[in-house]
């Protein structure tokens, strides 16, 4: 309903109503009109605000849409550039790998050449050393052509069998031909025993002394000390014998059997009368 219609209706109501009530209706009409004006103004303001908001949303949409499109294009361009860079880098890596493999093969070839050259130098040095070295002396052989082991076993068998003279010659032949072998010390010791058993004390002492002098680390060395001391006692040289027994005890304390026998001999020497000096 328009304002004019409402005003006409109110006028008719006033004409039919009493005079006392006309002022209240006029005041009420004014208030209604003011209220209507305020509602209309508020509605118009609301419409204007909504219009501005819609315009702002449209502007933002257009602006962001353009920015997003630009960003998407930029990203696509960067991605393409990265792809091109990766392809180029991959090609360079392949080229470097091929060059490295070629270099590796070249180094291997050079190393092989150096190895062959080093072997040739070694061969030349060996040949020169062989040419400059004096010829090796011929291997010692016995007159009978026997090997060292056979000759030693034959001599030991003859000694144990009581054929001392044959054994003595065989042991002497062994030392002449194989004096630097492992059994040479034992052969020299058995020569001393043969002389000792024959009562030739001086030759026995000298033979045992050769064992101590030439073969000090032989397995027969402790026995040579003891037998030399016994031979010296037979010669009446108790002071020298005492020294030899003491040397045995000092050098080979772990050889209990010989050490006990040597101590027993020392007691006998101490109990005996003073012997002839050396």
GROMACS elastic network, one bead per residue, 0.5 to 0.9 nm:
[ bonds ]
;  ai    aj funct       b0    kb
    1     4     6  0.83539   500
    1     5     6  0.63928   500
    1     6     6  0.67202   500
    2     5     6  0.53324   500
    2     6     6  0.63068   500
    2     7     6  0.86387   500
    3     6     6  0.51477   500
    3     7     6  0.61032   500
    3     8     6  0.86776   500
    3    33     6  0.76060   500
    4     8     6  0.61304   500
    4     9     6  0.85335   500
    5     8     6  0.51645   500
    5     9     6  0.61581   500
    5    10     6  0.85560   500
    6     9     6  0.51279   500
    6    10     6  0.62025   500
    6    11     6  0.87169   500
    6    29     6  0.86111   500
    7    10     6  0.50917   500
    7    11     6  0.62235   500
    7    12     6  0.88078   500
    7    29     6  0.77597   500
    8    11     6  0.50291   500
    8    12     6  0.63416   500
    8    13     6  0.86209   500
    9    12     6  0.52850   500
    9    13     6  0.62893   500
    9    14     6  0.86808   500
   10    14     6  0.61682   500
   10    15     6  0.87145   500
   10    25     6  0.75020   500
   10    26     6  0.81195   500
   10    29     6  0.76425   500
   11    15     6  0.62406   500
   11    16     6  0.87816   500
   11    26     6  0.89802   500
   12    15     6  0.50867   500
   12    16     6  0.64150   500
   12    17     6  0.85485   500
   13    16     6  0.53500   500
   13    17     6  0.60124   500
   13    22     6  0.87147   500
   13    25     6  0.86675   500
   14    18     6  0.71955   500
   14    19     6  0.77317   500
   14    21     6  0.78197   500
   14    22     6  0.55934   500
   14    25     6  0.73899   500
   14    26     6  0.86369   500
   15    18     6  0.75343   500
   15    19     6  0.83547   500
   15    22     6  0.84229   500
   17    20     6  0.83615   500
   17    21     6  0.68323   500
   17    22     6  0.71464   500
   18    21     6  0.56732   500
   18    22     6  0.67577   500
   19    22     6  0.52929   500
   19    23     6  0.78526   500
   20    23     6  0.69010   500
   20    24     6  0.82172   500
   21    24     6  0.55826   500
   21    25     6  0.66393   500
   21    26     6  0.89629   500
   22    25     6  0.52356   500
   22    26     6  0.62292   500
   22    27     6  0.87301   500
   23    26     6  0.50816   500
   23    27     6  0.62000   500
   23    28     6  0.85472   500
   24    27     6  0.51579   500
   24    28     6  0.60835   500
   24    29     6  0.85145   500
   25    29     6  0.60157   500
   25    30     6  0.85944   500
   26    29     6  0.50583   500
   26    30     6  0.62870   500
   26    31     6  0.87330   500
   27    30     6  0.51339   500
   27    31     6  0.63309   500
   27    32     6  0.86950   500
   28    31     6  0.51254   500
   28    32     6  0.61818   500
   28    33     6  0.85892   500
   29    32     6  0.50589   500
   29    33     6  0.61203   500
   29    34     6  0.85898   500
   30    33     6  0.50547   500
   30    34     6  0.61595   500
   30    35     6  0.85236   500
   31    34     6  0.50637   500
   31    35     6  0.60607   500
   31    36     6  0.85110   500
   32    35     6  0.50071   500
   32    36     6  0.60683   500
   32    37     6  0.85563   500
   33    36     6  0.50589   500
   33    37     6  0.61708   500
   33    38     6  0.86669   500
   34    37     6  0.50285   500
   34    38     6  0.62206   500
   34    39     6  0.86185   500
   35    38     6  0.51236   500
   35    39     6  0.61672   500
   35    40     6  0.85541   500
   36    39     6  0.50718   500
   36    40     6  0.60664   500
   36    41     6  0.84944   500
   37    40     6  0.50945   500
   37    41     6  0.60498   500
   37    42     6  0.85182   500
   38    41     6  0.50234   500
   38    42     6  0.60014   500
   38    43     6  0.84474   500
   39    42     6  0.50723   500
   39    43     6  0.60400   500
   39    44     6  0.85109   500
   40    43     6  0.50840   500
   40    44     6  0.61066   500
   40    45     6  0.85671   500
   41    44     6  0.50800   500
   41    45     6  0.61072   500
   41    46     6  0.84999   500
   42    45     6  0.50416   500
   42    46     6  0.60104   500
   42    47     6  0.85293   500
   43    46     6  0.50036   500
   43    47     6  0.61304   500
   43    48     6  0.85832   500
   44    47     6  0.50839   500
   44    48     6  0.62008   500
   44    49     6  0.86671   500
   45    48     6  0.50452   500
   45    49     6  0.61588   500
   45    50     6  0.85882   500
   46    49     6  0.51036   500
   46    50     6  0.61443   500
   46    51     6  0.85219   500
   47    50     6  0.51227   500
   47    51     6  0.61154   500
   47    52     6  0.86559   500
   48    51     6  0.50266   500
   48    52     6  0.62305   500
   48    53     6  0.86527   500
   49    52     6  0.50694   500
   49    53     6  0.61387   500
   49    54     6  0.85457   500
   50    53     6  0.50234   500
   50    54     6  0.60659   500
   50    55     6  0.84993   500
   51    54     6  0.51197   500
   51    55     6  0.61636   500
   51    56     6  0.86249   500
   52    55     6  0.50154   500
   52    56     6  0.61295   500
   52    57     6  0.86043   500
   53    56     6  0.50151   500
   53    57     6  0.61035   500
   53    58     6  0.85189   500
   54    57     6  0.50871   500
   54    58     6  0.61515   500
   54    59     6  0.85675   500
   55    58     6  0.50571   500
   55    59     6  0.61058   500
   55    60     6  0.85659   500
   56    60     6  0.60488   500
   56    61     6  0.84441   500
   57    60     6  0.50731   500
   57    61     6  0.60165   500
   57    62     6  0.85302   500
   58    61     6  0.50485   500
   58    62     6  0.61465   500
   58    63     6  0.85071   500
   59    62     6  0.51258   500
   59    63     6  0.60142   500
   59    64     6  0.84999   500
   60    64     6  0.58505   500
   60    65     6  0.80718   500
   61    64     6  0.52987   500
   61    65     6  0.57296   500
   61    66     6  0.83951   500
   62    65     6  0.51096   500
   62    66     6  0.61874   500
   62    67     6  0.86562   500
   63    66     6  0.52662   500
   63    67     6  0.62380   500
   63    68     6  0.86083   500
   64    68     6  0.58256   500
   64    69     6  0.82615   500
   65    68     6  0.51331   500
   65    69     6  0.60721   500
   65    70     6  0.85866   500
   66    69     6  0.50544   500
   66    70     6  0.61824   500
   66    71     6  0.85795   500
   67    70     6  0.50355   500
   67    71     6  0.60441   500
   67    72     6  0.84890   500
   68    72     6  0.59913   500
   68    73     6  0.84785   500
   69    72     6  0.51013   500
   69    73     6  0.61761   500
   69    74     6  0.85870   500
   70    73     6  0.51065   500
   70    74     6  0.61197   500
   70    75     6  0.85783   500
   71    74     6  0.50176   500
   71    75     6  0.60822   500
   71    76     6  0.85341   500
   72    75     6  0.50862   500
   72    76     6  0.61298   500
   72    77     6  0.85871   500
   73    76     6  0.50954   500
   73    77     6  0.61810   500
   73    78     6  0.86678   500
   74    77     6  0.50766   500
   74    78     6  0.61930   500
   74    79     6  0.85584   500
   75    78     6  0.51013   500
   75    79     6  0.60448   500
   75    80     6  0.85286   500
   76    79     6  0.50784   500
   76    80     6  0.61728   500
   76    81     6  0.86347   500
   77    80     6  0.51469   500
   77    81     6  0.62318   500
   77    82     6  0.86559   500
   78    81     6  0.50209   500
   78    82     6  0.61149   500
   78    83     6  0.85666   500
   79    82     6  0.50425   500
   79    83     6  0.61647   500
   79    84     6  0.86451   500
   80    83     6  0.50416   500
   80    84     6  0.62529   500
   80    85     6  0.85913   500
   81    84     6  0.50820   500
   81    85     6  0.61164   500
   81    86     6  0.85685   500
   82    86     6  0.59828   500
   82    87     6  0.84575   500
   83    86     6  0.50687   500
   83    87     6  0.61133   500
   83    88     6  0.85345   500
   84    87     6  0.51198   500
   84    88     6  0.61577   500
   84    89     6  0.85339   500
   85    88     6  0.50505   500
   85    89     6  0.59770   500
   85    90     6  0.84647   500
   86    90     6  0.59633   500
   86    91     6  0.84872   500
   87    90     6  0.50978   500
   87    91     6  0.62419   500
   87    92     6  0.86889   500
   88    91     6  0.51107   500
   88    92     6  0.62700   500
   88    93     6  0.86677   500
   89    92     6  0.50057   500
   89    93     6  0.60837   500
   89    94     6  0.85598   500
   90    93     6  0.50224   500
   90    94     6  0.61645   500
   90    95     6  0.85613   500
   91    94     6  0.51339   500
   91    95     6  0.62109   500
   91    96     6  0.86456   500
   92    96     6  0.60864   500
   92    97     6  0.85276   500
   93    96     6  0.50176   500
   93    97     6  0.60566   500
   93    98     6  0.85600   500
   94    97     6  0.50566   500
   94    98     6  0.62084   500
   94    99     6  0.86101   500
   95    98     6  0.51584   500
   95    99     6  0.61910   500
   95   100     6  0.85871   500
   96   100     6  0.59960   500
   96   101     6  0.85239   500
   97   100     6  0.50464   500
   97   101     6  0.61302   500
   97   102     6  0.85962   500
   98   101     6  0.51450   500
   98   102     6  0.62614   500
   98   103     6  0.86423   500
   99   102     6  0.50955   500
   99   103     6  0.61566   500
   99   104     6  0.85779   500
  100   104     6  0.60179   500
  100   105     6  0.85741   500
  101   105     6  0.62169   500
  101   106     6  0.85897   500
  102   105     6  0.51705   500
  102   106     6  0.62415   500
  102   107     6  0.87310   500
  103   107     6  0.61969   500
  103   108     6  0.86067   500
  104   107     6  0.51245   500
  104   108     6  0.61872   500
  104   109     6  0.86169   500
  105   108     6  0.50281   500
  105   109     6  0.61693   500
  105   110     6  0.86415   500
  106   109     6  0.50743   500
  106   110     6  0.62404   500
  106   111     6  0.86417   500
  107   110     6  0.50204   500
  107   111     6  0.61033   500
  107   112     6  0.85380   500
  108   111     6  0.50448   500
  108   112     6  0.61370   500
  108   113     6  0.86374   500
  109   112     6  0.50749   500
  109   113     6  0.62927   500
  109   114     6  0.87076   500
  110   113     6  0.50518   500
  110   114     6  0.62117   500
  110   115     6  0.86044   500
  111   114     6  0.50062   500
  111   115     6  0.60855   500
  111   116     6  0.86120   500
  112   115     6  0.50411   500
  112   116     6  0.62580   500
  112   117     6  0.85535   500
  113   116     6  0.51607   500
  113   117     6  0.60899   500
  113   118     6  0.85170   500
  114   118     6  0.59327   500
  114   119     6  0.84654   500
  115   118     6  0.50366   500
  115   119     6  0.61208   500
  115   120     6  0.85459   500
  116   119     6  0.50776   500
  116   120     6  0.61610   500
  116   121     6  0.86401   500
  117   120     6  0.50171   500
  117   121     6  0.61967   500
  117   122     6  0.86094   500
  118   121     6  0.50327   500
  118   122     6  0.61595   500
  118   123     6  0.85828   500
  119   123     6  0.61200   500
  119   124     6  0.85655   500
  120   123     6  0.50226   500
  120   124     6  0.61423   500
  120   125     6  0.86072   500
  121   124     6  0.50269   500
  121   125     6  0.61471   500
  121   126     6  0.85419   500
  122   125     6  0.50838   500
  122   126     6  0.60854   500
  122   127     6  0.85289   500
  123   126     6  0.50572   500
  123   127     6  0.60987   500
  123   128     6  0.85814   500
  124   127     6  0.50616   500
  124   128     6  0.61268   500
  124   129     6  0.85368   500
  125   128     6  0.50700   500
  125   129     6  0.60376   500
  125   130     6  0.84687   500
  126   129     6  0.50770   500
  126   130     6  0.60779   500
  126   131     6  0.85583   500
  127   130     6  0.50521   500
  127   131     6  0.61341   500
  127   132     6  0.86117   500
  128   131     6  0.50266   500
  128   132     6  0.60677   500
  128   133     6  0.84478   500
  129   132     6  0.51369   500
  129   133     6  0.58657   500
  130   133     6  0.52902   500
  130   134     6  0.82332   500
  130   135     6  0.89183   500
  131   134     6  0.79764   500
  133   136     6  0.84786   500
  134   137     6  0.88271   500
  135   138     6  0.88570   500
  136   139     6  0.85599   500
  137   140     6  0.85209   500
  138   141     6  0.88526   500
  139   177     6  0.85836   500
  140   176     6  0.84036   500
  140   177     6  0.50594   500
  140   178     6  0.69118   500
  141   144     6  0.80154   500
  141   145     6  0.59240   500
  141   146     6  0.71890   500
  141   147     6  0.73833   500
  141   148     6  0.82963   500
  141   177     6  0.58271   500
  141   178     6  0.81624   500
  142   145     6  0.50471   500
  142   146     6  0.59933   500
  142   147     6  0.76274   500
  142   148     6  0.83628   500
  142   151     6  0.84193   500
  142   173     6  0.67647   500
  142   174     6  0.75183   500
  142   176     6  0.83314   500
  142   177     6  0.61332   500
  142   178     6  0.89117   500
  143   146     6  0.77709   500
  143   173     6  0.84869   500
  146   149     6  0.82486   500
  146   150     6  0.61995   500
  146   151     6  0.59481   500
  147   150     6  0.52861   500
  147   151     6  0.60883   500
  147   152     6  0.85748   500
  148   151     6  0.52535   500
  148   152     6  0.61388   500
  148   153     6  0.86512   500
  148   174     6  0.68148   500
  148   177     6  0.80481   500
  148   178     6  0.66359   500
  148   181     6  0.85981   500
  148   183     6  0.89628   500
  149   152     6  0.51527   500
  149   153     6  0.61279   500
  149   154     6  0.85250   500
  149   183     6  0.87177   500
  150   153     6  0.52482   500
  150   154     6  0.60880   500
  150   155     6  0.86197   500
  151   154     6  0.51718   500
  151   155     6  0.62274   500
  151   156     6  0.86736   500
  151   170     6  0.67772   500
  151   171     6  0.79230   500
  151   173     6  0.83293   500
  151   174     6  0.66172   500
  152   155     6  0.52186   500
  152   156     6  0.61804   500
  152   157     6  0.85696   500
  152   170     6  0.74379   500
  152   171     6  0.68227   500
  152   174     6  0.66959   500
  152   183     6  0.80070   500
  152   187     6  0.74601   500
  153   156     6  0.50764   500
  153   157     6  0.59985   500
  153   158     6  0.85676   500
  154   157     6  0.51209   500
  154   158     6  0.62174   500
  154   159     6  0.86384   500
  154   167     6  0.76530   500
  154   170     6  0.76405   500
  155   158     6  0.51841   500
  155   159     6  0.61796   500
  155   160     6  0.87107   500
  155   164     6  0.87703   500
  155   166     6  0.72778   500
  155   168     6  0.72973   500
  155   169     6  0.80889   500
  155   170     6  0.52648   500
  155   171     6  0.59866   500
  155   174     6  0.87947   500
  155   187     6  0.87376   500
  156   159     6  0.50506   500
  156   160     6  0.61868   500
  156   161     6  0.84152   500
  156   167     6  0.66544   500
  156   170     6  0.87880   500
  156   171     6  0.82225   500
  156   187     6  0.85823   500
  156   190     6  0.81911   500
  157   160     6  0.52710   500
  157   161     6  0.60315   500
  157   162     6  0.87515   500
  157   163     6  0.86176   500
  157   167     6  0.78453   500
  158   162     6  0.62840   500
  158   163     6  0.50078   500
  158   164     6  0.66266   500
  158   165     6  0.86811   500
  158   166     6  0.67440   500
  158   167     6  0.52439   500
  158   168     6  0.89263   500
  159   162     6  0.52717   500
  159   163     6  0.54352   500
  159   164     6  0.50475   500
  159   165     6  0.82189   500
  159   166     6  0.78411   500
  159   167     6  0.52091   500
  159   168     6  0.78159   500
  159   190     6  0.83685   500
  159   194     6  0.77947   500
  160   163     6  0.75133   500
  160   164     6  0.81680   500
  160   167     6  0.88840   500
  161   164     6  0.80028   500
  162   165     6  0.87144   500
  162   167     6  0.86891   500
  163   166     6  0.57458   500
  163   167     6  0.62186   500
  163   168     6  0.86548   500
  164   168     6  0.58783   500
  164   169     6  0.86588   500
  164   194     6  0.63079   500
  164   195     6  0.89965   500
  164   198     6  0.88339   500
  165   169     6  0.63859   500
  165   170     6  0.86639   500
  165   194     6  0.82419   500
  166   169     6  0.52780   500
  166   170     6  0.62410   500
  166   171     6  0.86727   500
  167   170     6  0.50401   500
  167   171     6  0.60790   500
  167   172     6  0.85136   500
  167   190     6  0.89633   500
  167   191     6  0.83791   500
  167   194     6  0.84625   500
  168   171     6  0.52032   500
  168   172     6  0.61714   500
  168   173     6  0.85928   500
  168   190     6  0.81515   500
  168   191     6  0.60169   500
  168   194     6  0.70382   500
  168   195     6  0.88791   500
  169   172     6  0.50625   500
  169   173     6  0.60914   500
  169   174     6  0.85254   500
  170   174     6  0.60802   500
  170   175     6  0.87141   500
  171   175     6  0.63212   500
  171   176     6  0.86411   500
  171   184     6  0.88374   500
  171   187     6  0.55698   500
  171   188     6  0.72920   500
  171   190     6  0.77203   500
  171   191     6  0.67785   500
  172   175     6  0.51848   500
  172   176     6  0.62031   500
  172   177     6  0.87190   500
  172   187     6  0.78518   500
  172   188     6  0.79782   500
  172   191     6  0.77869   500
  173   176     6  0.50312   500
  173   177     6  0.62067   500
  173   178     6  0.82006   500
  174   177     6  0.53022   500
  174   178     6  0.54344   500
  174   179     6  0.68595   500
  174   184     6  0.75484   500
  174   187     6  0.74107   500
  175   178     6  0.51333   500
  175   180     6  0.79169   500
  175   181     6  0.87493   500
  175   184     6  0.61017   500
  175   185     6  0.88779   500
  175   187     6  0.70733   500
  175   188     6  0.74720   500
  176   179     6  0.58487   500
  177   180     6  0.86445   500
  178   181     6  0.56092   500
  178   182     6  0.89127   500
  178   183     6  0.85021   500
  178   184     6  0.68135   500
  179   182     6  0.85912   500
  179   183     6  0.83335   500
  179   184     6  0.52863   500
  179   185     6  0.82621   500
  179   187     6  0.89623   500
  180   183     6  0.82662   500
  180   184     6  0.62766   500
  180   185     6  0.87661   500
  181   184     6  0.54389   500
  181   185     6  0.83404   500
  182   185     6  0.70998   500
  182   186     6  0.83258   500
  182   218     6  0.81416   500
  183   186     6  0.52767   500
  183   187     6  0.62928   500
  183   188     6  0.88127   500
  183   218     6  0.84864   500
  184   187     6  0.50580   500
  184   188     6  0.62990   500
  184   189     6  0.86432   500
  184   211     6  0.89705   500
  184   215     6  0.79897   500
  184   218     6  0.88257   500
  185   188     6  0.51902   500
  185   189     6  0.62120   500
  185   190     6  0.87541   500
  185   210     6  0.87277   500
  185   211     6  0.58328   500
  185   212     6  0.87639   500
  185   214     6  0.76579   500
  185   215     6  0.54669   500
  185   216     6  0.84688   500
  185   217     6  0.88077   500
  185   218     6  0.59134   500
  185   219     6  0.78896   500
  185   220     6  0.68998   500
  185   221     6  0.80794   500
  186   190     6  0.61924   500
  186   191     6  0.86732   500
  186   211     6  0.80645   500
  186   215     6  0.89639   500
  186   218     6  0.75015   500
  186   219     6  0.75842   500
  186   220     6  0.60215   500
  186   221     6  0.87710   500
  187   190     6  0.52146   500
  187   191     6  0.64054   500
  187   192     6  0.88935   500
  188   191     6  0.51608   500
  188   192     6  0.65808   500
  188   193     6  0.89325   500
  188   207     6  0.65742   500
  188   208     6  0.73380   500
  188   210     6  0.72681   500
  188   211     6  0.60485   500
  189   192     6  0.51228   500
  189   193     6  0.64306   500
  189   194     6  0.88283   500
  189   207     6  0.68361   500
  189   208     6  0.59184   500
  189   210     6  0.83532   500
  189   211     6  0.61536   500
  189   220     6  0.68359   500
  189   221     6  0.83834   500
  189   223     6  0.83273   500
  189   224     6  0.65792   500
  190   194     6  0.61816   500
  190   195     6  0.86785   500
  190   207     6  0.87406   500
  190   208     6  0.88201   500
  191   194     6  0.51322   500
  191   195     6  0.64324   500
  191   196     6  0.86361   500
  191   204     6  0.76587   500
  191   207     6  0.65862   500
  191   208     6  0.82686   500
  192   195     6  0.52112   500
  192   196     6  0.60709   500
  192   197     6  0.86045   500
  192   203     6  0.71836   500
  192   205     6  0.70471   500
  192   206     6  0.76496   500
  192   208     6  0.54676   500
  192   209     6  0.88948   500
  192   211     6  0.88810   500
  192   224     6  0.83877   500
  192   227     6  0.83243   500
  192   228     6  0.85739   500
  193   197     6  0.59868   500
  193   198     6  0.84014   500
  193   204     6  0.66629   500
  193   207     6  0.84421   500
  193   208     6  0.82651   500
  193   227     6  0.79778   500
  194   197     6  0.52465   500
  194   198     6  0.62163   500
  194   199     6  0.87751   500
  194   200     6  0.87367   500
  194   204     6  0.76648   500
  195   198     6  0.50050   500
  195   199     6  0.63223   500
  195   200     6  0.51404   500
  195   201     6  0.68944   500
  195   202     6  0.84873   500
  195   203     6  0.61890   500
  195   205     6  0.87354   500
  195   207     6  0.82362   500
  196   199     6  0.50953   500
  196   200     6  0.56125   500
  196   201     6  0.56666   500
  196   202     6  0.85583   500
  196   203     6  0.77783   500
  196   204     6  0.50839   500
  196   205     6  0.80709   500
  196   227     6  0.83464   500
  196   231     6  0.70467   500
  197   200     6  0.75804   500
  197   201     6  0.87732   500
  197   204     6  0.87245   500
  198   201     6  0.82694   500
  199   202     6  0.88208   500
  199   204     6  0.83048   500
  199   231     6  0.89753   500
  199   234     6  0.89167   500
  200   203     6  0.56386   500
  200   204     6  0.61128   500
  200   205     6  0.87316   500
  200   231     6  0.86597   500
  201   205     6  0.60492   500
  201   206     6  0.85693   500
  201   228     6  0.88885   500
  201   230     6  0.87571   500
  201   231     6  0.51329   500
  201   232     6  0.72626   500
  201   234     6  0.65741   500
  201   235     6  0.65071   500
  202   205     6  0.51321   500
  202   206     6  0.62104   500
  202   207     6  0.85707   500
  202   231     6  0.70980   500
  202   232     6  0.77703   500
  202   234     6  0.89930   500
  202   235     6  0.73106   500
  203   206     6  0.50647   500
  203   207     6  0.60329   500
  203   208     6  0.85995   500
  203   231     6  0.89936   500
  204   207     6  0.50470   500
  204   208     6  0.61627   500
  204   209     6  0.84469   500
  204   227     6  0.82773   500
  204   228     6  0.71704   500
  204   231     6  0.65490   500
  205   208     6  0.52218   500
  205   209     6  0.60329   500
  205   210     6  0.87000   500
  205   224     6  0.89328   500
  205   227     6  0.76166   500
  205   229     6  0.77719   500
  205   230     6  0.84162   500
  205   231     6  0.55022   500
  205   232     6  0.66419   500
  206   210     6  0.63111   500
  206   211     6  0.88844   500
  206   228     6  0.79359   500
  207   210     6  0.51820   500
  207   211     6  0.67022   500
  207   224     6  0.88050   500
  207   228     6  0.83654   500
  208   211     6  0.51130   500
  208   212     6  0.66575   500
  208   213     6  0.87859   500
  208   221     6  0.86768   500
  208   223     6  0.87712   500
  208   224     6  0.51443   500
  208   225     6  0.72976   500
  208   227     6  0.70327   500
  208   228     6  0.55435   500
  209   212     6  0.51236   500
  209   213     6  0.61354   500
  209   214     6  0.85826   500
  209   224     6  0.73090   500
  209   225     6  0.79641   500
  209   228     6  0.68246   500
  210   214     6  0.57431   500
  210   215     6  0.75755   500
  211   214     6  0.55391   500
  211   215     6  0.51736   500
  211   216     6  0.66460   500
  211   218     6  0.80309   500
  211   220     6  0.79242   500
  211   221     6  0.66732   500
  211   224     6  0.66054   500
  211   225     6  0.89282   500
  212   215     6  0.56516   500
  212   217     6  0.81670   500
  212   218     6  0.84806   500
  212   221     6  0.61364   500
  212   222     6  0.88696   500
  212   224     6  0.68564   500
  212   225     6  0.74355   500
  213   216     6  0.59758   500
  214   217     6  0.89307   500
  215   218     6  0.54376   500
  215   220     6  0.87508   500
  215   221     6  0.73868   500
  216   219     6  0.87937   500
  216   220     6  0.87960   500
  216   221     6  0.60334   500
  217   220     6  0.82360   500
  217   221     6  0.64677   500
  218   221     6  0.53142   500
  218   222     6  0.85320   500
  219   222     6  0.73405   500
  219   223     6  0.83681   500
  220   223     6  0.53121   500
  220   224     6  0.61020   500
  220   225     6  0.88482   500
  221   225     6  0.63941   500
  221   226     6  0.88440   500
  222   225     6  0.52274   500
  222   226     6  0.65140   500
  222   227     6  0.87851   500
  222   248     6  0.63047   500
  222   251     6  0.82533   500
  222   252     6  0.69064   500
  222   255     6  0.80975   500
  222   258     6  0.76944   500
  223   226     6  0.51080   500
  223   227     6  0.60196   500
  223   228     6  0.83529   500
  223   248     6  0.86944   500
  223   258     6  0.76347   500
  224   227     6  0.51700   500
  224   228     6  0.58283   500
  224   229     6  0.83895   500
  225   228     6  0.53032   500
  225   229     6  0.62365   500
  225   230     6  0.87635   500
  225   244     6  0.60639   500
  225   245     6  0.69387   500
  225   247     6  0.75491   500
  225   248     6  0.58787   500
  226   229     6  0.51687   500
  226   230     6  0.63268   500
  226   231     6  0.87527   500
  226   241     6  0.87746   500
  226   244     6  0.71213   500
  226   245     6  0.63097   500
  226   248     6  0.68903   500
  226   258     6  0.73589   500
  226   261     6  0.86437   500
  226   262     6  0.69823   500
  227   231     6  0.61315   500
  227   232     6  0.85629   500
  228   231     6  0.50428   500
  228   232     6  0.61897   500
  228   233     6  0.86507   500
  228   241     6  0.75645   500
  228   244     6  0.73567   500
  228   245     6  0.89646   500
  229   232     6  0.50548   500
  229   233     6  0.62610   500
  229   234     6  0.87264   500
  229   237     6  0.88351   500
  229   238     6  0.83200   500
  229   240     6  0.72968   500
  229   242     6  0.72005   500
  229   243     6  0.80723   500
  229   244     6  0.53900   500
  229   245     6  0.62126   500
  229   262     6  0.88647   500
  230   233     6  0.50299   500
  230   234     6  0.63152   500
  230   235     6  0.86840   500
  230   241     6  0.67814   500
  230   245     6  0.88961   500
  230   265     6  0.86092   500
  231   234     6  0.50471   500
  231   235     6  0.63545   500
  231   236     6  0.87592   500
  231   237     6  0.87607   500
  231   241     6  0.80142   500
  232   236     6  0.63024   500
  232   237     6  0.51501   500
  232   238     6  0.66889   500
  232   239     6  0.87733   500
  232   240     6  0.66995   500
  232   241     6  0.53716   500
  232   244     6  0.89782   500
  233   237     6  0.53028   500
  233   238     6  0.52375   500
  233   239     6  0.86032   500
  233   240     6  0.81182   500
  233   241     6  0.58193   500
  233   242     6  0.87367   500
  233   269     6  0.86830   500
  234   237     6  0.74648   500
  234   238     6  0.85935   500
  235   238     6  0.82360   500
  236   239     6  0.87613   500
  236   241     6  0.87629   500
  236   275     6  0.62089   500
  236   276     6  0.61123   500
  236   277     6  0.83521   500
  236   278     6  0.87596   500
  237   240     6  0.55319   500
  237   241     6  0.61751   500
  237   242     6  0.86880   500
  237   275     6  0.65278   500
  237   276     6  0.58799   500
  237   277     6  0.62322   500
  237   278     6  0.58160   500
  238   242     6  0.59247   500
  238   243     6  0.85708   500
  238   269     6  0.65801   500
  238   274     6  0.81412   500
  238   275     6  0.58783   500
  238   276     6  0.72550   500
  238   277     6  0.76693   500
  238   278     6  0.82735   500
  239   242     6  0.50478   500
  239   243     6  0.63959   500
  239   244     6  0.87678   500
  239   269     6  0.85420   500
  239   274     6  0.89402   500
  239   275     6  0.74858   500
  239   276     6  0.80946   500
  239   277     6  0.67044   500
  239   278     6  0.70746   500
  240   243     6  0.51344   500
  240   244     6  0.63317   500
  240   245     6  0.87666   500
  240   277     6  0.82130   500
  240   278     6  0.66616   500
  241   244     6  0.50528   500
  241   245     6  0.62089   500
  241   246     6  0.86263   500
  241   266     6  0.86167   500
  241   269     6  0.87438   500
  242   245     6  0.51696   500
  242   246     6  0.61803   500
  242   247     6  0.85629   500
  242   262     6  0.88909   500
  242   265     6  0.83000   500
  242   266     6  0.62980   500
  242   269     6  0.74885   500
  243   246     6  0.51597   500
  243   247     6  0.61191   500
  243   248     6  0.86940   500
  244   247     6  0.50024   500
  244   248     6  0.62897   500
  244   249     6  0.88005   500
  245   248     6  0.51084   500
  245   249     6  0.63869   500
  245   250     6  0.87128   500
  245   259     6  0.82398   500
  245   262     6  0.54557   500
  245   263     6  0.74963   500
  245   265     6  0.78883   500
  245   266     6  0.72268   500
  246   249     6  0.50854   500
  246   250     6  0.60971   500
  246   251     6  0.85431   500
  246   262     6  0.77614   500
  246   263     6  0.83241   500
  246   266     6  0.84335   500
  247   250     6  0.51329   500
  247   251     6  0.59895   500
  247   252     6  0.83121   500
  248   251     6  0.53269   500
  248   252     6  0.57920   500
  248   253     6  0.77171   500
  248   258     6  0.80911   500
  248   259     6  0.70805   500
  248   262     6  0.76711   500
  249   252     6  0.55513   500
  249   253     6  0.53075   500
  249   254     6  0.86776   500
  249   255     6  0.83494   500
  249   258     6  0.81271   500
  249   259     6  0.54163   500
  249   260     6  0.87148   500
  249   262     6  0.73027   500
  249   263     6  0.81113   500
  250   253     6  0.59991   500
  251   254     6  0.87769   500
  252   255     6  0.56272   500
  252   256     6  0.84029   500
  252   258     6  0.86781   500
  252   259     6  0.76272   500
  253   256     6  0.66552   500
  253   258     6  0.89019   500
  253   259     6  0.65752   500
  254   257     6  0.87833   500
  254   259     6  0.80164   500
  255   258     6  0.58115   500
  255   259     6  0.60707   500
  255   260     6  0.86809   500
  256   260     6  0.59929   500
  256   261     6  0.85103   500
  257   260     6  0.53760   500
  257   261     6  0.63341   500
  257   262     6  0.86474   500
  258   261     6  0.50277   500
  258   262     6  0.59606   500
  258   263     6  0.85595   500
  259   262     6  0.50269   500
  259   263     6  0.61875   500
  259   264     6  0.86259   500
  260   263     6  0.51436   500
  260   264     6  0.62343   500
  260   265     6  0.86788   500
  261   264     6  0.50646   500
  261   265     6  0.62878   500
  261   266     6  0.87136   500
  262   265     6  0.50359   500
  262   266     6  0.62424   500
  262   267     6  0.87604   500
  263   267     6  0.62953   500
  263   268     6  0.87118   500
  264   267     6  0.51608   500
  264   268     6  0.64304   500
  264   269     6  0.87711   500
  265   268     6  0.50692   500
  265   269     6  0.62264   500
  265   270     6  0.86504   500
  266   269     6  0.50061   500
  266   270     6  0.61312   500
  266   271     6  0.85676   500
  267   270     6  0.50783   500
  267   271     6  0.61439   500
  267   272     6  0.86071   500
  268   271     6  0.50907   500
  268   272     6  0.61257   500
  269   272     6  0.51639   500
  269   273     6  0.79119   500
  269   274     6  0.84916   500
  269   275     6  0.87398   500
  270   273     6  0.77802   500
  270   274     6  0.84189   500
  272   275     6  0.79362   500
  274   277     6  0.86445   500
